[in-house]
Amino acid sequence: MDMIRTKKLARKFDAVTAVNGLDLQIPEGEIFGLVGPDGAGKTTTMRLLAGILAPTSGEAWVGDYNISSEAEKLKAIIAYMPQKFGLYEELTVRENLEFYADIYGVKTGERAANLKKLLAFTKLEEFQQRLAGNLSGGMKQKLALSCSLIHRPVILFLDEPTTGVDPVSRRDFWKILSGLIKEGMTILMSTPYLDEAERCNHVALINKGRIIGLDTPQNIKKLINREVIEIVLPESRKAYKIIKSEPEFEVQLFGDRID
């Protein structure tokens, strides 16, 4: 069963076409990765599928719901974690979870069990009385994920969830995602990191709003018949402009990394 389907999905912003004729089929219970440089259309795709933006043309279905005509019904089955999740830093870990439980209308009988499970799942139990503003970057991401999952969705959208997070926290985050997949959740995530893309069941390479490659990570790698070097450095945009000026190199910017 396909949990996400799109048919010629498109979104324009004035003269800019951010998503251009997107065709996707994402089966139930897998991690699907959207991989592309900044400005490729990944975030716009996520916002369309989450019912936040209306498409300019085309159609899409998430679960059994059409994103245009049944956007309100989507809220019960999805969770969307944007790049900057709205945590309240003056509230504790537990208070943030309670707040989002109120927003999603989680019933009293389910709330205690959900909170206990999520705190254990993300290893935040001993930090539940700590202010969110005093958490590390990785712990904030775990808390943001927990808040997204408080209403037990079946489909999870993650927009570059580990960008700027240290390697250890990234590894912990992926362990959590693996656990969610084992429970039957479907995950669509965007990432600028090629090593993360390899953990997905299928990957779509997206550029200028179009899919330029869609397959398993292993088969995608076979399509690239040239050596790929990944560089991580502080001033990535400056380095990107310098390398791009050399005609013998093909270069793309992925967050703080250059490929």
CORDAKA-V375775 format. One record per run of one state. SS is the DSSP state (hx for helix, st for strand, lp for the rest). FROM is the first residue (numbers start at 1). TO is the last residue. Records with the same first field share a line. If there is no record, write none. Layout:
SS=FROM-TO + FROM-TO
//
This chain:
lp=1-1 + 14-15 + 28-30 + 36-41 + 50-56 + 63-64 + 67-70 + 75-77 + 82-91 + 104-107 + 122-124 + 128-130 + 135-136 + 150-154 + 160-166 + 183-185 + 192-193 + 198-201 + 208-209 + 216-216 + 224-230 + 233-235 + 245-252 + 255-256 + 259-259
st=2-13 + 16-27 + 31-35 + 57-62 + 65-66 + 78-81 + 92-92 + 131-131 + 155-159 + 186-191 + 202-207 + 210-215 + 231-232 + 253-254 + 257-258
hx=42-49 + 71-74 + 93-103 + 108-121 + 125-127 + 132-134 + 137-149 + 167-182 + 194-197 + 217-223 + 236-244
//
